């Protein structure tokens, strides 16, 4: 443990504002631990939280990787890890006994829903809840007894492992939930970090054709999509998207469309329906924060389409992401574009939020010791 017994952290103190504070490291119960955070990735979902000051003060950051600093004996046995192990930490703190947890779907456990009173979740719980260290934008983080850990494979750096959750989302949505498989056509709408993760996962699942779509401002990201395995990219505000997909597939259209974009609700969902073949699937993971107007229900019925919302990842999906990192089969370092220190957390969040479009940011991480 550090000599001072303190942890520096970037605390959200108001809307779009953080400040550096120090917190004492707690005494560790027998069933808990302390993580020395080496990298904390910035998720796209951090941006609306950063813009909302109503739940401040809190420490954001839930894509966290670090070395186990201190571990109680019960936690050591339960998690199968030791002090000094490099681990990736999920955001969830599931109850462990509900139907969802018992069936392996702990991402749906009500105890993980940050909108519900009394819930705990890394990266959103306030500092008023003991011991305050609930987010990754901090030198140390509390390992709650209900924490979900993954051992990072040998040879995978902390910077790469910080992408385990977004890449895990890609495997969850494209492969495990979407069923991407050999012979299929997969269209990914939106080339952000999550969309690019879906491109990688669809390619690893053996999809015959992977098409990534974006806007003219996404030129850099679409190039990354091609380097990560997309067979085709389409600039949707310059080209007729449905026509291009029809041309690419000889009229067959897509088996699976993944909406991971920030576009308008009706425009994106109805546009996605137009890309599907009959009995295709449209999975949407991008919150629109507004009602869906003008939804073309008749198209869904006529095509017998499956429309599903997806969110988060399973344990297996994150393991798949880490296994891919260890294999070296894909140049995932293309996704890791920026790093910032704690003192520059505001700049890092604003970079992800689009205030510096010239930065061409994809996955941005905080190095609490840098």
Residue pairs with C-beta under 8 A, 6 or more apart in sequence:
1 25
1 34
1 69
1 70
2 25
2 139
2 140
5 24
5 25
6 22
6 23
6 24
6 25
7 22
7 23
7 24
7 25
7 133
7 138
7 139
7 140
8 20
8 21
8 22
8 138
8 139
8 342
8 368
9 20
9 21
9 22
9 23
9 59
9 133
9 135
9 137
9 138
9 139
9 342
9 368
10 18
10 19
10 20
10 59
10 60
10 137
10 138
10 342
10 343
10 345
10 366
11 18
11 19
11 20
11 21
11 56
11 57
11 58
11 59
11 127
12 18
12 49
12 50
12 53
12 56
12 57
12 58
12 59
12 60
13 19
13 53
13 56
13 57
14 53
14 56
15 50
15 51
15 52
15 53
15 56
16 50
16 51
16 53
16 346
16 349
16 350
17 53
17 346
18 60
18 137
18 345
18 346
18 349
20 342
20 343
23 127
23 131
23 132
23 133
23 138
25 34
25 131
25 133
25 140
26 34
26 130
26 131
26 133
26 142
28 34
28 70
28 71
28 72
29 72
29 145
30 72
30 73
30 74
30 75
31 72
31 74
31 75
31 78
31 145
32 72
32 75
32 142
32 143
32 144
32 145
33 68
33 69
33 70
33 71
33 72
33 75
33 142
33 143
33 147
34 68
34 69
34 70
34 71
34 140
34 141
34 142
34 143
35 64
35 66
35 67
35 68
35 69
35 87
35 89
35 140
35 141
35 142
35 143
36 66
36 67
36 68
36 69
36 139
36 140
37 64
37 65
37 66
37 136
37 138
37 139
37 140
37 141
37 368
38 65
38 66
38 67
38 86
38 158
38 367
38 368
38 369
39 64
39 65
39 66
39 158
39 159
39 161
39 162
39 339
39 365
39 366
39 367
40 61
40 62
40 63
40 64
40 65
40 135
40 136
40 137
40 138
40 162
40 365
40 366
40 368
41 61
41 63
41 64
41 136
41 162
41 163
41 165
41 166
41 363
41 364
41 365
41 366
42 61
42 63
42 348
42 349
42 352
42 363
42 364
42 365
42 366
43 62
43 63
43 123
43 165
43 166
43 193
44 192
44 193
44 194
44 352
46 60
46 61
46 62
46 123
46 349
46 352
47 349
47 352
47 353
48 289
49 55
49 60
49 123
49 124
50 60
50 349
50 353
51 353
55 124
55 126
56 126
57 126
57 127
57 128
58 124
58 125
58 126
58 127
58 134
58 135
59 123
59 127
59 132
59 133
59 134
59 135
59 136
59 137
59 138
60 123
60 124
60 135
60 136
60 137
60 349
61 122
61 123
61 135
61 136
61 137
61 138
61 366
62 90
62 91
62 121
62 122
62 123
62 124
62 135
62 136
62 165
63 91
63 136
63 162
63 163
63 164
63 165
63 166
63 365
64 88
64 89
64 122
64 136
64 141
64 162
65 86
65 87
65 88
65 89
65 152
65 158
65 161
65 162
65 164
66 86
66 87
66 89
66 141
66 158
67 84
67 85
67 86
67 87
68 81
68 82
68 83
68 84
68 85
68 87
68 143
69 83
69 140
70 83
71 79
71 81
71 82
71 83
71 143
74 145
75 143
75 145
76 82
78 145
79 147
79 149
80 151
81 87
81 149
81 151
85 151
86 151
86 152
86 158
86 161
87 149
87 150
87 151
87 152
88 149
88 150
88 152
88 161
88 162
88 164
88 165
88 318
88 322
89 122
89 136
89 141
89 143
89 147
89 148
89 149
89 150
90 122
90 147
90 148
90 149
90 150
90 165
90 313
90 315
90 318
91 112
91 121
91 122
91 123
91 165
92 106
92 107
92 109
92 112
92 121
92 122
92 148
92 312
93 111
93 112
93 120
93 121
93 122
93 144
93 146
93 147
93 148
94 100
94 101
94 106
94 107
94 109
94 111
94 112
94 146
94 148
95 101
95 109
95 110
95 111
95 146
96 106
96 146
98 109
98 110
98 111
100 106
100 107
100 108
100 109
101 109
104 314
104 315
105 314
106 112
106 148
106 315
107 311
107 312
107 313
107 314
110 116
110 119
111 119
111 120
111 146
112 119
112 121
113 119
113 121
114 121
114 124
114 125
120 129
120 134
120 144
120 146
121 134
122 134
122 135
122 136
122 141
123 134
123 135
123 136
124 134
124 135
125 134
125 135
126 134
127 134
131 142
133 140
133 141
133 142
134 141
134 142
135 141
136 366
136 368
137 342
137 345
137 366
137 368
138 342
138 368
139 342
139 368
139 369
143 149
148 315
150 164
150 315
150 318
150 319
150 322
152 158
152 161
152 164
152 322
153 322
153 323
153 325
153 326
154 326
155 326
156 322
156 325
156 326
159 336
159 339
159 365
160 325
160 332
160 333
160 336
161 322
161 325
162 336
162 363
162 365
163 193
163 197
163 321
163 325
163 332
163 335
163 336
163 363
164 318
164 321
164 322
164 325
165 313
165 318
165 321
166 193
166 194
166 197
166 363
167 197
167 200
167 201
167 321
167 324
167 325
167 332
168 197
168 313
168 317
168 318
168 319
168 320
168 321
169 194
169 197
169 198
169 285
169 312
169 313
169 317
170 194
170 196
170 197
170 198
170 199
170 200
170 201
170 321
171 197
171 201
171 204
171 313
171 317
171 320
171 321
172 310
172 312
172 313
172 314
172 317
173 198
173 201
173 258
173 260
173 283
173 285
173 310
174 180
174 186
174 188
174 198
174 201
174 202
174 205
174 256
174 258
175 201
175 202
175 204
175 205
175 317
175 320
176 314
176 316
176 317
177 283
177 308
177 310
178 186
178 256
178 258
178 281
178 283
178 310
179 256
179 281
180 186
180 201
180 202
180 205
180 206
180 207
180 256
181 205
181 206
181 207
182 205
182 206
182 207
182 208
183 206
183 207
183 208
184 207
184 208
184 209
184 255
184 256
185 207
185 208
185 209
185 211
185 245
185 248
185 249
185 252
185 253
185 254
185 255
185 256
185 277
186 198
186 202
186 207
186 209
186 210
186 211
186 254
186 255
186 256
186 257
186 258
187 211
187 212
187 213
187 245
187 254
187 256
187 257
187 258
187 272
187 275
188 195
188 198
188 199
188 202
188 210
188 211
188 212
188 213
188 225
188 230
188 258
188 260
189 195
189 213
189 236
189 257
189 258
189 259
189 260
189 261
189 263
189 268
189 271
189 272
190 213
190 214
190 259
190 260
190 261
190 262
190 263
190 286
191 199
191 212
191 213
191 214
191 218
191 221
191 222
191 224
191 225
191 233
192 221
192 260
192 261
192 262
192 362
193 335
193 362
193 363
194 260
194 285
194 286
195 212
195 214
195 225
195 258
195 260
195 261
196 212
196 221
196 224
196 225
196 228
196 335
196 362
197 321
197 335
198 258
198 260
199 210
199 212
199 225
199 228
199 229
199 230
200 228
200 229
200 324
200 330
200 332
201 320
202 210
202 229
202 256
202 258
203 210
203 228
203 229
203 230
203 330
204 324
204 329
204 330
207 256
209 231
209 232
209 248
209 249
210 229
210 230
210 231
210 232
211 230
211 231
211 232
211 233
211 234
211 245
211 248
211 254
212 222
212 225
212 226
212 230
212 232
212 233
212 234
213 233
213 234
213 235
213 236
213 241
213 261
214 221
214 222
214 225
214 233
214 234
214 235
214 236
214 261
215 235
215 236
215 237
216 235
216 237
216 238
217 357
218 235
219 235
220 360
221 360
221 362
222 230
222 233
222 235
223 233
224 334
224 335
224 362
225 233
226 233
227 331
227 334
228 330
228 331
228 332
228 334
228 335
229 330
231 248
232 244
232 248
234 241
234 244
234 245
236 271
241 271
241 274
241 275
242 271
242 274
242 275
245 253
245 254
245 275
246 253
252 277
253 275
253 276
253 277
253 280
254 275
254 276
254 277
254 280
255 276
255 277
255 280
255 281
256 280
256 281
256 282
256 283
257 272
257 275
257 276
257 280
257 281
257 282
257 283
258 283
258 284
258 285
259 268
259 269
259 272
259 282
259 283
259 284
259 285
259 286
260 285
260 286
261 268
261 286
262 286
263 286
264 288
265 288
265 290
265 291
265 292
265 293
266 292
266 293
266 294
266 295
268 284
268 286
268 288
269 282
269 284
269 292
269 295
269 307
270 294
270 295
270 296
270 299
272 282
272 284
273 282
273 296
273 299
273 300
273 303
273 305
274 299
276 282
276 303
276 305
277 303
278 303
278 304
278 305
279 303
279 304
279 305
279 306
280 303
280 305
280 306
281 305
281 306
281 307
281 308
282 305
282 306
282 307
282 308
283 308
283 309
283 310
284 307
284 308
284 309
284 310
285 309
285 310
285 311
299 305
300 307
324 330
324 332
325 332
334 362
335 362
335 363
336 362
336 363
336 365
337 359
337 360
337 361
337 362
337 363
337 364
338 348
338 351
338 359
338 361
338 363
338 364
338 365
339 364
339 365
339 366
339 367
339 370
340 347
340 348
340 351
340 364
340 365
340 366
340 367
340 370
341 366
341 367
341 368
341 370
342 366
342 368
342 370
345 366
348 364
348 366
350 356
351 359
351 361
351 364
352 361
352 364
